[in-house]
Each structure stands twice: as structure tokens, then as C-alpha cells.
């Protein structure tokens, strides 16, 4: 027998599974996310199956919704925008909004989990991609170092692809909630449309954020594993990692210079922790009203993407290297995603620490920033750490 419940007394698992089921039943686009350090899970469902395909990157003129943009535009991969036809919110602290009536038909969790899992399995595998072998990736890194030494590049970020098999008991809602618990400082996200497929991730990197008159972006680079009881206190950065992060910061400053923006606040660099990994981070803040630049979010988005943190410098040469040497299509990995014009705020994140769910597999992506001082074997280890951010949650919930 089915009973009707309100959001105040349903579990977060049923909340997510019911909305996922609603979207998948109607073949409707859905986006689920939790912002860094926030207690709310937010969900939007677009009643229009087609969403907005190939939306113009003009943030001020987009309706409330969720942007999905690929690393590079191609015939196969185009930007996609999920409109917020329906917007739901769940407070993980248990203090639900009293005026928010969320009536659901409560089925057993097992029924909904199986239904969602079967839908994922019916979604066909896309273009076949070659998994990155360790020897091949190391050769690519060595080639990148030679290009940097010759003066062709200052930095480049080759990526690799890893695949893990989803178990017969894979739980999408449970995996999302596990990511929320494990990585409170990351942008936890899951989205689906017929155009993009299923994706899930925990991104540590804000691309741009606008709220009121404030613009924000960050430079995030350098990676090492968090160790000990107080990893932020005991961390030591190498010259290679410091220079890698400085290149990303200079890239942002160069973008400001292109638009003659001189009034900005730079904070850092400082060490930050995200998903069990340590990074160096600098933050940049601009008062858009004081600088008379209300369109700064759109302008900087177009200048920044793809950033040197996921591509390299100079941008054109780095892109050429990536396209010539990577054996797979990045698709939406290292593109950008996030809510747009939701309650007066836009927050777009680089799509990192992510997996695409295809049929019975999770496709994991990770890149490494290569400079002249890079050690190829350590760059491979860095990509393993990054892939495991998602892989270990899937494997913990669903051992293969």
C-alpha cells in the first residue's frame, strides 16, 4: 500500500529517488546539486524534454536553471541548459521549510533504486573511448615536458580515462549522498538529459560566481594527498607545484587586463583541502557596481574557459597538444556546470572529479598539470588519486 508524505517526514534517499524517478519516467532533464559548505540539496526538473539546446553564453538573459557546457564545442557535444520548471530543496539539517509542500507517493527504496538503475543500463554506451594505459600516459607527459623545454608550451594539462564497472546493486541516490558526506567543501552534482547522458561528480573548483554586485573566481592548482591529523598544517609544496598554481593565477590576471579591469581583490595563495586532496588556491573578488561592470560574469566566463588549470598556456598551443595526444573525447569533463540565476545567484564550476554513467560502467576522468619540473610517474599517481575521489565512493557502496 502506498502512502503520501510531506518533505518534513520523508528521508533524503526517498526525496532524491522520487524526483529521479519522476524525471526518468518522463524522459525529462534533471539536475541535482549541493553547493560547497551548504546544507541544502537542490533539484530542478525541466518539463521541456529538449531543455535549451546550444544556449548562448549570456548569463543575464538566461532563465533560472542549470548550465552544462563541454570542454570543447563539437557536433557531438553542445551546451545544454536545464530550465528550472520545478525547483525542490532538501535541508540536510532536517529543518524543512514549512511552506514547502512536497507530496510524494512513497514506494519502497528498493523499488525506486532498481528502477533508476535499470534506466541507466538502458541508456546506451556512447562513442567507444580508449582507456588510458599507464605507459601511454607517461609517454604523453614526457612529450609534454619536451614541448615545454623547447618553448612551445609553458604548461599543458593532458587527461586520462579510466573505467570501472557498476555493480548489480549500484545506488545513484546513495552515491550522491555519500559524496555529500565525504566532500562537504566540493560542489556535488548529478545531472541527466537525453543529450548529455548521466553524470555525477564532486568538483573542487569554482569557475565564476556572481551574487548581487560581487564577482568571484579562483585559481586552483597543485595536488598532493592529505596526510596526518592536521594536513593543512604539515603540508610542504614543491617549486613545481607553486609555479603551476602561479601560472593559473597569472592567467586570471591576464584576463582582467584584457578588459582593462584593475580593481580586484586577490587573496592567497593558501592551501585548501578538497576530497582528501590538498591544493593551492588563490581567490579573486570584484565589486561589479564599483567597477561599473555588471556583465563581468558573462565576459569573464568567455575569457576564462577553458582555464589553464584544465588546458594549459598558451591556450591555443595547449589545445593543439591535447587534441593530438588524448585518445578519448573529454565530452563534458573539464567543461563547466552549475546553477544559473537561481535566487539571484549564478555559480559555475569546472566539471572535475566526475564520472559519466554509461550502461554498466562509470567513465572516470582526470588530468595533470605538466610543467618543466614534472615527474611523469608522479603525474600518473596524481591522476589515480583524482579518479579515486569518485571511484572509491562507487566501490564502497557497490564493490565490483
VENTAZI-V608954 format. One record per residue. N is the residue number from 1. PHI is phi in whole degrees, 0 to 359 (NA if undefined). BURIAL is + if it has 24 or more other C-alpha atoms within 12 Angstrom, else -. D_LAST is the distance of its C-alpha to the last C-alpha in Angstrom with 1 decimal. Layout:
n:N phi:PHI burial:BURIAL d_last:D_LAST
n:N phi:PHI burial:BURIAL d_last:D_LAST
This chain:
n:1 phi:NA burial:- d_last:34.2
n:2 phi:264 burial:- d_last:33.5
n:3 phi:236 burial:- d_last:35.1
n:4 phi:260 burial:- d_last:35.9
n:5 phi:233 burial:- d_last:35.0
n:6 phi:258 burial:- d_last:36.0
n:7 phi:299 burial:+ d_last:33.9
n:8 phi:291 burial:+ d_last:35.4
n:9 phi:236 burial:+ d_last:33.7
n:10 phi:266 burial:+ d_last:30.4
n:11 phi:279 burial:+ d_last:27.2
n:12 phi:295 burial:+ d_last:25.5
n:13 phi:295 burial:+ d_last:22.5
n:14 phi:294 burial:+ d_last:25.0
n:15 phi:305 burial:+ d_last:26.9
n:16 phi:291 burial:+ d_last:24.0
n:17 phi:294 burial:+ d_last:22.7
n:18 phi:295 burial:+ d_last:26.3
n:19 phi:289 burial:+ d_last:27.1
n:20 phi:300 burial:+ d_last:24.0
n:21 phi:297 burial:+ d_last:24.9
n:22 phi:300 burial:+ d_last:28.5
n:23 phi:293 burial:+ d_last:27.8
n:24 phi:291 burial:+ d_last:25.4
n:25 phi:300 burial:- d_last:27.9
n:26 phi:264 burial:- d_last:30.6
n:27 phi:55 burial:+ d_last:28.8
n:28 phi:260 burial:+ d_last:30.0
n:29 phi:296 burial:+ d_last:28.9
n:30 phi:219 burial:+ d_last:27.4
n:31 phi:228 burial:+ d_last:26.9
n:32 phi:232 burial:+ d_last:25.6
n:33 phi:205 burial:+ d_last:26.2
n:34 phi:225 burial:+ d_last:27.2
n:35 phi:287 burial:+ d_last:29.6
n:36 phi:304 burial:+ d_last:29.5
n:37 phi:65 burial:- d_last:31.0
n:38 phi:257 burial:- d_last:31.8
n:39 phi:269 burial:+ d_last:31.0
n:40 phi:258 burial:+ d_last:30.9
n:41 phi:265 burial:+ d_last:28.2
n:42 phi:243 burial:+ d_last:29.9
n:43 phi:224 burial:+ d_last:29.2
n:44 phi:235 burial:+ d_last:31.4
n:45 phi:234 burial:+ d_last:31.4
n:46 phi:265 burial:+ d_last:33.7
n:47 phi:290 burial:+ d_last:35.6
n:48 phi:268 burial:- d_last:36.4
n:49 phi:303 burial:+ d_last:33.6
n:50 phi:272 burial:+ d_last:34.7
n:51 phi:53 burial:+ d_last:34.8
n:52 phi:247 burial:+ d_last:36.9
n:53 phi:271 burial:+ d_last:36.0
n:54 phi:55 burial:+ d_last:37.2
n:55 phi:293 burial:- d_last:38.7
n:56 phi:290 burial:- d_last:41.3
n:57 phi:278 burial:+ d_last:40.3
n:58 phi:228 burial:- d_last:43.1
n:59 phi:301 burial:+ d_last:41.7
n:60 phi:294 burial:- d_last:45.1
n:61 phi:255 burial:- d_last:45.3
n:62 phi:271 burial:+ d_last:41.8
n:63 phi:286 burial:+ d_last:41.3
n:64 phi:302 burial:+ d_last:38.9
n:65 phi:172 burial:+ d_last:35.3
n:66 phi:227 burial:+ d_last:32.3
n:67 phi:269 burial:+ d_last:32.4
n:68 phi:230 burial:+ d_last:29.7
n:69 phi:233 burial:+ d_last:31.0
n:70 phi:286 burial:+ d_last:29.5
n:71 phi:300 burial:+ d_last:29.9
n:72 phi:228 burial:+ d_last:32.5
n:73 phi:290 burial:- d_last:34.2
n:74 phi:207 burial:- d_last:33.8
n:75 phi:298 burial:- d_last:34.5
n:76 phi:275 burial:- d_last:30.8
n:77 phi:237 burial:+ d_last:30.1
n:78 phi:238 burial:+ d_last:32.8
n:79 phi:299 burial:+ d_last:33.1
n:80 phi:220 burial:+ d_last:32.4
n:81 phi:235 burial:+ d_last:33.8
n:82 phi:264 burial:+ d_last:32.7
n:83 phi:283 burial:+ d_last:35.8
n:84 phi:275 burial:+ d_last:35.9
n:85 phi:300 burial:+ d_last:37.3
n:86 phi:229 burial:+ d_last:35.7
n:87 phi:233 burial:+ d_last:34.8
n:88 phi:234 burial:+ d_last:33.1
n:89 phi:220 burial:+ d_last:32.5
n:90 phi:235 burial:+ d_last:30.9
n:91 phi:271 burial:+ d_last:32.1
n:92 phi:292 burial:+ d_last:29.5
n:93 phi:277 burial:- d_last:32.4
n:94 phi:88 burial:- d_last:33.3
n:95 phi:262 burial:- d_last:36.7
n:96 phi:281 burial:+ d_last:36.6
n:97 phi:295 burial:- d_last:39.4
n:98 phi:293 burial:- d_last:41.9
n:99 phi:266 burial:- d_last:43.0
n:100 phi:254 burial:- d_last:39.6
n:101 phi:273 burial:- d_last:39.3
n:102 phi:238 burial:+ d_last:35.8
n:103 phi:274 burial:- d_last:36.0
n:104 phi:227 burial:+ d_last:32.9
n:105 phi:268 burial:- d_last:32.4
n:106 phi:278 burial:+ d_last:30.0
n:107 phi:263 burial:+ d_last:27.4
n:108 phi:291 burial:- d_last:24.7
n:109 phi:303 burial:+ d_last:21.7
n:110 phi:297 burial:- d_last:19.5
n:111 phi:297 burial:- d_last:21.7
n:112 phi:291 burial:+ d_last:21.5
n:113 phi:299 burial:+ d_last:17.8
n:114 phi:294 burial:- d_last:17.3
n:115 phi:296 burial:+ d_last:20.2
n:116 phi:294 burial:+ d_last:18.8
n:117 phi:298 burial:+ d_last:15.4
n:118 phi:294 burial:+ d_last:17.4
n:119 phi:295 burial:+ d_last:19.7
n:120 phi:301 burial:+ d_last:17.1
n:121 phi:290 burial:+ d_last:16.0
n:122 phi:281 burial:- d_last:19.7
n:123 phi:284 burial:+ d_last:20.2
n:124 phi:293 burial:- d_last:20.4
n:125 phi:296 burial:- d_last:19.0
n:126 phi:277 burial:- d_last:21.8
n:127 phi:304 burial:- d_last:23.4
n:128 phi:291 burial:- d_last:21.3
n:129 phi:242 burial:- d_last:20.9
n:130 phi:277 burial:- d_last:20.6
n:131 phi:295 burial:+ d_last:17.9
n:132 phi:279 burial:+ d_last:19.9
n:133 phi:284 burial:- d_last:20.2
n:134 phi:301 burial:- d_last:21.4
n:135 phi:296 burial:- d_last:24.7
n:136 phi:292 burial:- d_last:25.4
n:137 phi:294 burial:+ d_last:24.8
n:138 phi:297 burial:+ d_last:27.0
n:139 phi:297 burial:- d_last:29.7
n:140 phi:296 burial:+ d_last:29.7
n:141 phi:297 burial:+ d_last:30.2
n:142 phi:298 burial:+ d_last:33.0
n:143 phi:294 burial:+ d_last:34.6
n:144 phi:296 burial:+ d_last:34.4
n:145 phi:297 burial:+ d_last:36.2
n:146 phi:296 burial:+ d_last:38.9
n:147 phi:295 burial:+ d_last:39.5
n:148 phi:291 burial:+ d_last:39.9
n:149 phi:295 burial:- d_last:42.3
n:150 phi:279 burial:- d_last:44.3
n:151 phi:94 burial:- d_last:44.8
n:152 phi:291 burial:+ d_last:42.9
n:153 phi:228 burial:+ d_last:40.4
n:154 phi:263 burial:+ d_last:40.3
n:155 phi:199 burial:+ d_last:36.6
n:156 phi:214 burial:+ d_last:33.7
n:157 phi:236 burial:+ d_last:30.1
n:158 phi:289 burial:+ d_last:27.9
n:159 phi:240 burial:+ d_last:24.4
n:160 phi:223 burial:+ d_last:21.2
n:161 phi:240 burial:+ d_last:18.2
n:162 phi:230 burial:+ d_last:14.6
n:163 phi:240 burial:+ d_last:11.8
n:164 phi:232 burial:+ d_last:8.1
n:165 phi:273 burial:+ d_last:6.5
n:166 phi:285 burial:+ d_last:6.8
n:167 phi:283 burial:- d_last:5.5
n:168 phi:292 burial:- d_last:8.7
n:169 phi:248 burial:+ d_last:9.8
n:170 phi:305 burial:+ d_last:9.8
n:171 phi:236 burial:+ d_last:13.1
n:172 phi:294 burial:+ d_last:15.2
n:173 phi:297 burial:+ d_last:18.1
n:174 phi:296 burial:+ d_last:16.2
n:175 phi:296 burial:+ d_last:14.5
n:176 phi:301 burial:+ d_last:18.1
n:177 phi:293 burial:+ d_last:19.6
n:178 phi:295 burial:+ d_last:17.3
n:179 phi:296 burial:+ d_last:18.4
n:180 phi:301 burial:+ d_last:22.0
n:181 phi:286 burial:+ d_last:21.9
n:182 phi:284 burial:+ d_last:20.3
n:183 phi:231 burial:+ d_last:22.5
n:184 phi:294 burial:+ d_last:25.9
n:185 phi:266 burial:+ d_last:27.7
n:186 phi:255 burial:+ d_last:25.7
n:187 phi:271 burial:+ d_last:26.1
n:188 phi:274 burial:+ d_last:23.1
n:189 phi:213 burial:+ d_last:23.0
n:190 phi:210 burial:+ d_last:21.5
n:191 phi:215 burial:+ d_last:23.6
n:192 phi:210 burial:+ d_last:23.8
n:193 phi:209 burial:+ d_last:26.6
n:194 phi:297 burial:+ d_last:27.0
n:195 phi:279 burial:+ d_last:28.3
n:196 phi:258 burial:+ d_last:25.6
n:197 phi:82 burial:+ d_last:22.4
n:198 phi:270 burial:+ d_last:19.8
n:199 phi:224 burial:+ d_last:19.4
n:200 phi:215 burial:+ d_last:18.3
n:201 phi:192 burial:+ d_last:19.4
n:202 phi:218 burial:+ d_last:21.2
n:203 phi:279 burial:+ d_last:24.3
n:204 phi:267 burial:+ d_last:26.6
n:205 phi:239 burial:+ d_last:29.4
n:206 phi:281 burial:+ d_last:32.3
n:207 phi:274 burial:+ d_last:34.0
n:208 phi:213 burial:+ d_last:37.0
n:209 phi:219 burial:+ d_last:38.0
n:210 phi:230 burial:+ d_last:41.3
n:211 phi:209 burial:+ d_last:42.7
n:212 phi:63 burial:- d_last:46.4
n:213 phi:263 burial:- d_last:48.2
n:214 phi:259 burial:+ d_last:45.5
n:215 phi:250 burial:+ d_last:43.4
n:216 phi:219 burial:+ d_last:40.5
n:217 phi:212 burial:+ d_last:38.3
n:218 phi:219 burial:+ d_last:36.6
n:219 phi:246 burial:+ d_last:36.0
n:220 phi:238 burial:+ d_last:32.6
n:221 phi:197 burial:+ d_last:31.8
n:222 phi:80 burial:+ d_last:31.0
n:223 phi:219 burial:+ d_last:27.7
n:224 phi:208 burial:+ d_last:26.9
n:225 phi:285 burial:+ d_last:24.6
n:226 phi:289 burial:- d_last:26.1
n:227 phi:229 burial:- d_last:27.1
n:228 phi:80 burial:- d_last:29.0
n:229 phi:285 burial:- d_last:30.4
n:230 phi:227 burial:- d_last:32.5
n:231 phi:297 burial:- d_last:30.8
n:232 phi:292 burial:- d_last:33.3
n:233 phi:280 burial:- d_last:36.2
n:234 phi:263 burial:- d_last:35.1
n:235 phi:291 burial:+ d_last:33.8
n:236 phi:227 burial:- d_last:35.7
n:237 phi:259 burial:+ d_last:35.6
n:238 phi:278 burial:- d_last:36.4
n:239 phi:299 burial:- d_last:39.1
n:240 phi:300 burial:+ d_last:36.5
n:241 phi:291 burial:+ d_last:34.5
n:242 phi:296 burial:+ d_last:37.8
n:243 phi:291 burial:+ d_last:39.1
n:244 phi:300 burial:+ d_last:35.9
n:245 phi:291 burial:+ d_last:36.2
n:246 phi:297 burial:+ d_last:40.0
n:247 phi:298 burial:+ d_last:39.6
n:248 phi:293 burial:+ d_last:37.6
n:249 phi:298 burial:+ d_last:40.3
n:250 phi:296 burial:+ d_last:43.0
n:251 phi:298 burial:+ d_last:41.4
n:252 phi:295 burial:+ d_last:41.7
n:253 phi:298 burial:+ d_last:45.3
n:254 phi:298 burial:- d_last:46.1
n:255 phi:295 burial:+ d_last:45.0
n:256 phi:301 burial:+ d_last:47.3
n:257 phi:296 burial:- d_last:50.1
n:258 phi:298 burial:- d_last:49.8
n:259 phi:254 burial:- d_last:50.7
n:260 phi:59 burial:- d_last:53.3
n:261 phi:264 burial:+ d_last:51.5
n:262 phi:247 burial:- d_last:52.7
n:263 phi:260 burial:- d_last:52.3
n:264 phi:213 burial:+ d_last:48.8
n:265 phi:255 burial:- d_last:47.4
n:266 phi:248 burial:- d_last:45.0
n:267 phi:241 burial:- d_last:43.2
n:268 phi:109 burial:- d_last:41.4
n:269 phi:282 burial:+ d_last:39.6
n:270 phi:218 burial:+ d_last:37.8
n:271 phi:278 burial:+ d_last:34.4
n:272 phi:229 burial:+ d_last:31.8
n:273 phi:248 burial:+ d_last:28.4
n:274 phi:211 burial:+ d_last:25.5
n:275 phi:63 burial:+ d_last:21.9
n:276 phi:78 burial:+ d_last:22.4
n:277 phi:242 burial:+ d_last:24.3
n:278 phi:260 burial:+ d_last:28.1
n:279 phi:223 burial:+ d_last:30.1
n:280 phi:266 burial:+ d_last:33.8
n:281 phi:225 burial:+ d_last:35.1
n:282 phi:244 burial:+ d_last:38.6
n:283 phi:241 burial:+ d_last:39.5
n:284 phi:232 burial:+ d_last:42.3
n:285 phi:233 burial:+ d_last:44.2
n:286 phi:228 burial:+ d_last:47.0
n:287 phi:273 burial:+ d_last:49.5
n:288 phi:292 burial:+ d_last:49.8
n:289 phi:286 burial:- d_last:53.0
n:290 phi:295 burial:- d_last:54.7
n:291 phi:268 burial:- d_last:53.9
n:292 phi:55 burial:- d_last:54.7
n:293 phi:224 burial:+ d_last:51.4
n:294 phi:294 burial:- d_last:49.9
n:295 phi:265 burial:+ d_last:47.8
n:296 phi:301 burial:+ d_last:46.2
n:297 phi:302 burial:+ d_last:42.7
n:298 phi:295 burial:+ d_last:42.9
n:299 phi:297 burial:+ d_last:44.8
n:300 phi:290 burial:+ d_last:42.4
n:301 phi:301 burial:+ d_last:39.3
n:302 phi:292 burial:- d_last:40.8
n:303 phi:282 burial:+ d_last:41.8
n:304 phi:285 burial:+ d_last:38.7
n:305 phi:277 burial:+ d_last:36.0
n:306 phi:281 burial:+ d_last:34.4
n:307 phi:289 burial:+ d_last:35.0
n:308 phi:293 burial:+ d_last:35.3
n:309 phi:288 burial:+ d_last:32.2
n:310 phi:241 burial:+ d_last:30.0
n:311 phi:234 burial:+ d_last:32.6
n:312 phi:138 burial:+ d_last:35.3
n:313 phi:218 burial:+ d_last:39.0
n:314 phi:297 burial:+ d_last:41.2
n:315 phi:301 burial:+ d_last:39.1
n:316 phi:297 burial:- d_last:40.4
n:317 phi:293 burial:+ d_last:39.9
n:318 phi:294 burial:+ d_last:36.4
n:319 phi:298 burial:+ d_last:35.4
n:320 phi:298 burial:- d_last:36.9
n:321 phi:297 burial:+ d_last:34.9
n:322 phi:299 burial:+ d_last:31.6
n:323 phi:294 burial:- d_last:32.3
n:324 phi:280 burial:- d_last:33.4
n:325 phi:242 burial:+ d_last:30.5
n:326 phi:277 burial:+ d_last:27.3
n:327 phi:261 burial:+ d_last:25.5
n:328 phi:214 burial:+ d_last:23.9
n:329 phi:268 burial:+ d_last:25.4
n:330 phi:296 burial:+ d_last:24.8
n:331 phi:57 burial:+ d_last:25.5
n:332 phi:267 burial:+ d_last:25.5
n:333 phi:295 burial:+ d_last:23.8
n:334 phi:67 burial:+ d_last:26.7
n:335 phi:278 burial:+ d_last:28.9
n:336 phi:223 burial:+ d_last:29.9
n:337 phi:216 burial:+ d_last:29.1
n:338 phi:146 burial:+ d_last:30.6
n:339 phi:287 burial:+ d_last:33.2
n:340 phi:237 burial:+ d_last:36.7
n:341 phi:54 burial:+ d_last:39.9
n:342 phi:266 burial:+ d_last:38.2
n:343 phi:55 burial:- d_last:40.9
n:344 phi:81 burial:- d_last:42.7
n:345 phi:226 burial:+ d_last:39.9
n:346 phi:240 burial:+ d_last:37.8
n:347 phi:221 burial:+ d_last:34.8
n:348 phi:251 burial:+ d_last:33.0
n:349 phi:238 burial:+ d_last:30.1
n:350 phi:288 burial:+ d_last:28.7
n:351 phi:280 burial:+ d_last:25.3
n:352 phi:244 burial:+ d_last:23.3
n:353 phi:49 burial:+ d_last:19.9
n:354 phi:233 burial:+ d_last:18.6
n:355 phi:222 burial:+ d_last:16.1
n:356 phi:261 burial:+ d_last:17.0
n:357 phi:263 burial:+ d_last:15.0
n:358 phi:233 burial:+ d_last:15.7
n:359 phi:57 burial:+ d_last:14.8
n:360 phi:250 burial:+ d_last:11.1
n:361 phi:232 burial:+ d_last:10.7
n:362 phi:249 burial:+ d_last:11.6
n:363 phi:266 burial:+ d_last:14.4
n:364 phi:256 burial:+ d_last:15.1
n:365 phi:235 burial:+ d_last:18.8
n:366 phi:201 burial:+ d_last:20.8
n:367 phi:236 burial:+ d_last:24.4
n:368 phi:224 burial:+ d_last:26.6
n:369 phi:280 burial:+ d_last:30.3
n:370 phi:259 burial:+ d_last:32.3
n:371 phi:235 burial:+ d_last:35.8
n:372 phi:299 burial:+ d_last:38.2
n:373 phi:267 burial:+ d_last:37.0
n:374 phi:294 burial:+ d_last:33.3
n:375 phi:249 burial:+ d_last:31.6
n:376 phi:309 burial:+ d_last:29.1
n:377 phi:295 burial:- d_last:26.6
n:378 phi:287 burial:+ d_last:26.6
n:379 phi:293 burial:+ d_last:26.1
n:380 phi:298 burial:+ d_last:22.9
n:381 phi:298 burial:+ d_last:21.8
n:382 phi:297 burial:+ d_last:22.9
n:383 phi:294 burial:+ d_last:20.7
n:384 phi:297 burial:+ d_last:17.6
n:385 phi:300 burial:+ d_last:18.6
n:386 phi:292 burial:+ d_last:19.2
n:387 phi:299 burial:+ d_last:15.9
n:388 phi:288 burial:+ d_last:14.1
n:389 phi:305 burial:+ d_last:16.3
n:390 phi:270 burial:+ d_last:14.1
n:391 phi:302 burial:+ d_last:10.7
n:392 phi:290 burial:+ d_last:10.9
n:393 phi:288 burial:+ d_last:11.8
n:394 phi:297 burial:+ d_last:9.1
n:395 phi:288 burial:+ d_last:6.5
n:396 phi:296 burial:- d_last:9.3
n:397 phi:283 burial:+ d_last:9.7
n:398 phi:220 burial:- d_last:6.3
n:399 phi:302 burial:- d_last:3.8
n:400 phi:258 burial:- d_last:0.0
